[in-house]
Amino acid sequence: MDLQAKALEAYRHAIHLKPSYLPALEGAVEIEYSTGDPHARGRLNQIIVLQPTNEPAHAMLGELAFERHDCGDAVAHFERASNPLSQKPEALFHFGSCQFQLKHPDEAAKIFQRAVSLDPGNADAVFDLGLSLLEAKRSTEAINVLQPLADRADPESDVLNLLGEAYESAQRTQEAIQVLRRGVDLYPQDPQHYVYLASLCVKHNAYGIAGDVLNSGITRLPASATLRTMRGLLFILTGQINDAEQSFSEATRLAPNDPFGQLGMGIALSRSGRAKDSVEVLRAQVSRNPRDVEADFLLAQELLHQSEVPGSPQFEEAKAAIEKALAVNPDFVGARYLKAQISLDLHQDADAITNLEQTISLDPTFRDAIYMLLRAYARTGRRAEATKLSSRLRDLLAAQLSRQSHTVLLMKTPAENP
């Protein structure tokens, strides 16, 4: 028996004689924690019962909670371990990651800032700080954090994509385009850069440039199912349904286990008036992957197009599909909005209002949801809320019109060599 094992045996014997003997508990847990012994967690809990403010014990419990993917418990312990964390960048990373997963981006940003202060050269910590700031709607700060990483001679692919997103969030579209084009130039074999750049073009209704970007990508990456799926979606937006079906068919052939080709095919079939075929394709996808919330959402949409009559088989199947999607992802904006529509069809105004309020909380710029909620408020006599929301809708429309006035200029960036 080695010295560590003998020491642990001695500590455990002392604990057996006196379970509250703190020096023995601390000695045992130090060995158990370092060796991954499953007794460590219980021992640490004994310590914080005796010493609720024992910061090293809370720090170790936080790490153990992180390892078992229990972010709620991890954050509760990390918050009570300020001093031990202050010199451990890895523990700060775990703390920040959990805050981000719990949808506390401002708190996550504070923690990642501490990690960056400890190790300014840690690019991962800088990236996570930028991501948290962007998620917290602090796009200018995110740009300032990410720009030095992007200015390197060989910036990471994800850095360029995130910086482009930050610039667009800050309504600096021209700079977003430049960053994303650089991503295409530096990483021509990465399909995601073409997708990001084409998506930005689509957002600003520059469909021709989006098509050029995707065609360039497919020429370079003919086996990319992702690019063919994106081109299929672009064909749908431009009304080229037959071309869309062909693109989605090619995507499915290239990546039969990837759901997006099938989902796109379902949309294309719907747009071409082949509703029954669309439903069958989407049902098959749901059957293959019962947790595919996008498939459930699209299936519900298509079924409601066939019948919005409560009690009809299509309506009931759509209702069940949306409930299933929201059970998997309660923050799915489209599904939340569709749930509100179904509630209105059932004359369940209170439930509809709740879902619309949640929808707008998730996406404050969702005009259709704002308009529908405005009508629901008015219909239920909530005039003060309706008036306030009406003013918000007016401001949103004015802001969108202002942005659109710049779109033509912004999108005149040359399309060659995308």
C-alpha positions in Angstrom: 0.0 0.0 0.0 1.5 3.4 -1.0 1.7 6.4 1.3 -1.4 8.1 -0.1 -3.5 5.0 0.3 -2.3 4.6 3.9 -3.1 8.3 4.6 -6.6 7.9 3.2 -7.2 4.8 5.3 -6.1 6.7 8.4 -8.3 9.7 7.6 -11.3 7.4 7.0 -10.7 5.6 10.3 -10.6 8.9 12.1 -13.8 9.9 10.4 -15.4 6.6 11.5 -14.5 7.4 15.1 -15.6 11.0 14.8 -17.7 11.9 11.7 -17.5 15.6 12.4 -13.7 15.8 12.7 -12.9 18.5 10.1 -9.1 17.9 9.7 -9.8 14.3 8.8 -12.6 15.2 6.4 -10.4 17.7 4.7 -7.5 15.3 4.4 -9.6 12.5 3.1 -11.4 14.7 0.5 -8.2 16.1 -0.8 -7.0 12.6 -1.7 -10.5 11.4 -2.9 -11.0 14.5 -5.1 -7.6 14.3 -6.7 -8.0 10.6 -7.5 -11.6 10.8 -8.7 -13.0 8.8 -5.8 -16.8 8.8 -5.8 -16.8 9.4 -2.0 -15.4 13.0 -2.6 -18.8 14.6 -3.2 -20.4 13.2 -0.1 -17.4 14.2 2.0 -17.5 17.7 0.6 -21.1 18.0 1.5 -20.2 17.0 5.0 -17.6 19.7 5.2 -20.0 22.5 4.1 -22.6 21.4 6.6 -19.9 22.0 9.2 -18.4 25.0 7.5 -21.0 26.6 5.1 -18.5 29.3 4.0 -15.7 26.8 3.2 -14.7 28.2 -0.3 -12.3 25.4 -1.4 -15.1 22.8 -0.7 -17.6 24.9 -2.7 -15.1 25.2 -5.5 -14.6 21.4 -5.7 -18.4 20.8 -5.5 -18.8 23.2 -8.4 -16.3 21.3 -10.5 -18.0 18.0 -9.7 -21.4 19.5 -10.6 -19.9 20.8 -13.9 -18.5 17.3 -14.7 -22.0 15.8 -14.3 -23.5 18.6 -16.4 -25.5 20.1 -13.5 -25.0 23.7 -14.2 -27.5 24.9 -11.7 -25.7 23.2 -8.8 -22.3 24.2 -10.3 -23.2 27.9 -10.3 -24.6 27.7 -6.8 -21.3 26.4 -5.5 -19.0 28.5 -7.7 -20.7 31.7 -6.5 -19.6 30.8 -3.0 -16.0 30.1 -4.0 -14.7 33.5 -5.1 -11.1 33.3 -3.7 -10.3 29.8 -5.0 -11.6 30.6 -8.4 -9.6 33.9 -8.7 -6.4 32.0 -9.6 -7.9 29.2 -11.6 -8.7 30.1 -15.3 -10.1 26.6 -16.0 -12.6 26.8 -13.1 -13.6 30.3 -14.2 -14.2 28.8 -17.7 -16.5 26.2 -16.2 -18.3 28.8 -14.1 -18.8 31.1 -17.1 -19.9 28.2 -19.4 -22.6 27.3 -16.9 -23.8 30.8 -16.6 -24.0 31.0 -20.4 -25.9 27.7 -20.6 -28.3 29.0 -18.0 -29.0 32.0 -20.2 -27.2 34.5 -18.0 -24.9 36.1 -20.6 -24.1 39.2 -18.6 -23.0 37.1 -15.7 -21.0 34.9 -18.0 -19.3 37.9 -19.5 -18.2 39.1 -16.1 -16.7 35.7 -15.3 -14.9 35.3 -18.7 -13.5 38.8 -18.2 -11.9 37.6 -15.0 -10.5 34.6 -16.9 -9.1 36.9 -19.6 -7.5 39.1 -16.9 -5.7 36.1 -15.5 -4.6 34.9 -18.9 -4.8 37.6 -21.6 -3.3 35.3 -24.2 -6.0 32.6 -23.8 -7.9 32.9 -27.1 -10.6 30.6 -26.0 -11.4 32.8 -23.0 -11.5 35.9 -25.2 -13.8 34.2 -27.7 -16.2 33.1 -25.0 -16.2 36.6 -23.6 -17.1 38.0 -27.0 -19.8 35.4 -27.4 -21.3 36.2 -24.0 -21.3 39.9 -24.8 -23.0 39.4 -28.1 -25.6 37.2 -26.5 -26.2 39.9 -24.0 -26.9 42.4 -26.9 -23.6 44.2 -26.2 -22.4 44.0 -29.7 -20.0 47.0 -29.7 -18.2 45.5 -26.7 -18.1 42.1 -28.4 -16.5 43.7 -31.5 -13.8 45.4 -29.4 -13.0 42.0 -27.7 -13.0 39.9 -30.9 -11.3 42.3 -33.3 -7.8 41.6 -32.0 -8.3 37.9 -32.6 -9.6 38.5 -36.1 -6.7 40.8 -36.9 -4.2 38.0 -36.5 -2.6 36.6 -39.6 -4.4 33.3 -39.2 -7.6 34.0 -37.3 -9.8 31.1 -36.2 -12.7 30.4 -38.5 -15.2 30.7 -35.6 -13.8 34.1 -34.7 -14.5 35.6 -38.1 -18.1 34.2 -38.1 -18.8 35.5 -34.7 -17.3 38.9 -35.4 -19.4 39.2 -38.6 -22.4 38.4 -36.5 -21.4 41.1 -34.0 -21.0 43.7 -36.7 -24.4 42.9 -38.2 -25.9 43.1 -34.8 -24.4 46.6 -34.4 -26.0 47.5 -37.8 -22.5 47.8 -39.3 -23.4 45.6 -42.3 -20.6 46.7 -44.6 -18.0 45.6 -42.0 -19.9 42.3 -41.5 -19.6 41.6 -45.2 -15.9 42.3 -45.2 -15.2 40.0 -42.3 -17.3 37.2 -43.7 -15.7 37.5 -47.2 -12.3 37.2 -45.5 -13.5 34.0 -43.9 -14.3 32.6 -47.3 -10.9 33.7 -48.6 -9.0 32.2 -45.7 -11.1 29.0 -45.4 -12.5 28.2 -48.9 -13.0 24.5 -47.8 -15.3 25.4 -44.9 -18.9 25.5 -46.1 -20.1 27.5 -43.1 -18.4 30.7 -44.3 -20.4 30.6 -47.5 -23.6 29.9 -45.5 -22.9 32.8 -43.2 -22.2 35.3 -46.0 -25.1 34.1 -48.1 -27.5 34.3 -45.1 -26.4 37.9 -44.5 -27.2 38.7 -48.2 -30.6 37.0 -47.9 -31.4 39.0 -44.8 -30.9 42.2 -46.8 -32.8 40.8 -49.8 -29.7 40.6 -51.9 -30.7 37.2 -53.4 -28.5 37.5 -56.5 -25.3 38.0 -54.4 -26.4 35.2 -52.1 -26.7 32.9 -55.2 -23.3 33.9 -56.4 -21.7 33.1 -53.0 -23.4 29.7 -52.8 -22.6 28.8 -56.4 -19.0 29.6 -55.8 -19.0 27.4 -52.7 -20.6 24.5 -54.5 -18.0 24.8 -57.3 -15.3 24.5 -54.7 -17.1 22.0 -52.5 -19.3 19.9 -54.8 -19.9 17.2 -52.1 -21.3 19.7 -49.5 -24.9 18.9 -48.6 -25.0 22.0 -46.4 -24.4 24.3 -49.4 -27.0 22.5 -51.6 -29.5 22.8 -48.8 -28.9 26.5 -48.4 -29.2 27.0 -52.2 -32.5 25.1 -52.1 -33.8 27.5 -49.5 -32.7 30.4 -51.7 -34.5 28.9 -54.6 -37.7 28.7 -52.5 -37.3 32.4 -51.6 -37.0 33.3 -55.3 -39.9 31.1 -56.4 -37.8 28.5 -58.2 -39.5 25.5 -56.7 -38.4 22.8 -59.2 -34.7 23.9 -58.7 -35.3 23.9 -54.9 -36.5 20.3 -55.1 -33.5 19.3 -57.1 -31.1 20.9 -54.6 -32.8 19.3 -51.6 -32.7 15.9 -53.4 -29.0 16.3 -54.0 -28.4 17.3 -50.4 -30.2 14.2 -49.2 -28.2 12.0 -51.5 -25.0 13.5 -50.3 -25.9 13.3 -46.6 -28.8 10.9 -46.1 -28.6 11.1 -42.3 -28.7 14.9 -42.2 -32.3 16.1 -41.6 -32.0 19.4 -43.4 -32.3 18.1 -46.9 -35.5 16.3 -46.0 -36.9 19.4 -44.2 -36.1 21.5 -47.2 -37.8 19.0 -49.4 -40.9 19.2 -47.2 -41.0 23.0 -47.7 -40.4 22.8 -51.4 -43.2 20.2 -51.8 -45.5 22.5 -49.8 -44.7 25.5 -51.9 -45.4 23.5 -55.1 -48.9 22.6 -53.9 -48.1 19.0 -53.1 -49.3 19.2 -49.5 -49.8 15.5 -48.9 -46.4 14.6 -50.1 -44.9 17.4 -47.9 -46.7 16.0 -44.8 -45.4 12.4 -45.5 -41.8 13.6 -45.9 -42.0 15.6 -42.6 -43.8 12.7 -40.8 -41.0 10.4 -41.9 -38.4 12.8 -40.6 -40.2 13.0 -37.2 -40.3 9.2 -37.1 -36.6 9.0 -37.8 -35.7 11.6 -35.1 -38.5 12.2 -32.5 -36.6 15.1 -31.0 -36.3 17.0 -34.3 -38.1 20.2 -33.3 -37.8 21.8 -36.7 -39.5 18.8 -38.3 -42.3 18.9 -35.8 -42.7 22.7 -36.4 -42.8 22.4 -40.1 -45.2 19.4 -39.9 -47.5 21.5 -37.7 -47.4 24.4 -40.1 -48.2 22.2 -43.1 -51.1 20.4 -41.3 -52.6 23.8 -40.2 -52.4 24.9 -43.8 -54.6 21.9 -44.6 -57.1 22.6 -41.8 -57.4 25.2 -39.1 -60.6 23.8 -37.9 -60.3 22.7 -34.2 -61.1 19.1 -33.8 -60.1 18.1 -37.3 -57.4 15.3 -37.5 -55.0 17.8 -39.1 -55.5 20.4 -36.4 -55.1 17.9 -33.6 -52.0 16.4 -35.1 -50.5 19.9 -35.5 -51.4 20.8 -31.9 -49.6 17.6 -30.7 -46.6 18.3 -32.9 -46.2 21.9 -31.5 -46.6 20.7 -27.9 -43.9 18.1 -28.5 -41.5 20.6 -30.1 -41.9 23.0 -27.1 -41.4 20.2 -24.7 -38.0 19.6 -26.3 -37.1 23.3 -26.7 -39.3 25.8 -24.8 -37.4 28.7 -26.4 -38.2 27.8 -30.0 -39.7 31.1 -31.2 -41.5 29.8 -34.2 -43.2 27.0 -32.3 -44.1 29.4 -29.5 -45.8 31.7 -32.0 -47.6 28.8 -33.6 -48.8 27.6 -30.2 -50.3 31.1 -29.7 -52.1 30.9 -33.1 -53.6 27.5 -32.1 -54.7 28.9 -28.8 -56.5 31.8 -30.6 -58.2 29.3 -32.9 -59.5 27.6 -29.7 -60.6 30.9 -28.2 -58.1 30.5 -25.4 -57.1 34.1 -25.2 -55.2 34.0 -21.9 -53.0 31.1 -23.2 -52.5 32.9 -26.5 -51.4 36.1 -24.8 -49.0 34.2 -22.5 -47.4 32.5 -25.5 -47.2 35.7 -27.5 -45.6 37.5 -24.6 -43.0 34.7 -24.4 -42.5 34.9 -28.2 -41.7 38.6 -28.1 -39.5 38.1 -25.0 -37.5 35.7 -27.1 -37.5 37.9 -30.2 -38.4 41.5 -29.5 -38.4 42.3 -33.3 -41.0 39.7 -34.3 -43.6 42.0 -35.9 -46.3 39.5 -36.6 -46.2 38.4 -32.9 -46.4 42.0 -31.7 -49.3 42.7 -34.0 -51.2 39.6 -32.9 -50.6 40.4 -29.3 -51.8 43.9 -29.9 -55.0 42.6 -31.2 -55.4 40.1 -28.4 -54.9 42.9 -25.8 -57.5 45.0 -27.5 -60.0 42.2 -27.7 -59.6 41.3 -24.0 -59.9 45.0 -22.9 -56.3 45.5 -21.9 -56.2 48.9 -23.5 -53.2 50.4 -21.6 -51.0 47.4 -22.7 -52.4 47.7 -26.2 -51.5 51.4 -26.4 -48.0 50.8 -25.2 -47.4 47.9 -27.6 -48.8 49.9 -30.5 -46.1 52.6 -29.8 -43.5 49.8 -29.7 -44.7 48.4 -33.0 -44.6 51.9 -34.6 -41.0 52.4 -33.4 -40.0 49.0 -34.7 -41.4 49.7 -38.1 -39.7 53.1 -38.3 -36.3 51.5 -37.4 -36.7 48.8 -40.0 -37.6 51.3 -42.7 -34.5 53.3 -41.7 -32.3 50.3 -42.0 -33.8 49.2 -45.3 -33.0 52.7 -46.8 -29.3 51.7 -46.5 -29.5 48.2 -47.8 -29.0 48.9 -51.5 -25.8 50.8 -50.8 -24.5 48.2 -48.4 -25.1 45.4 -50.8 -23.2 46.9 -53.7 -20.1 45.1 -52.5 -18.7 43.4 -55.6 -19.7 39.7 -55.8 -16.7 38.5 -57.8 -14.3 36.1 -56.0 -16.7 35.4 -53.1 
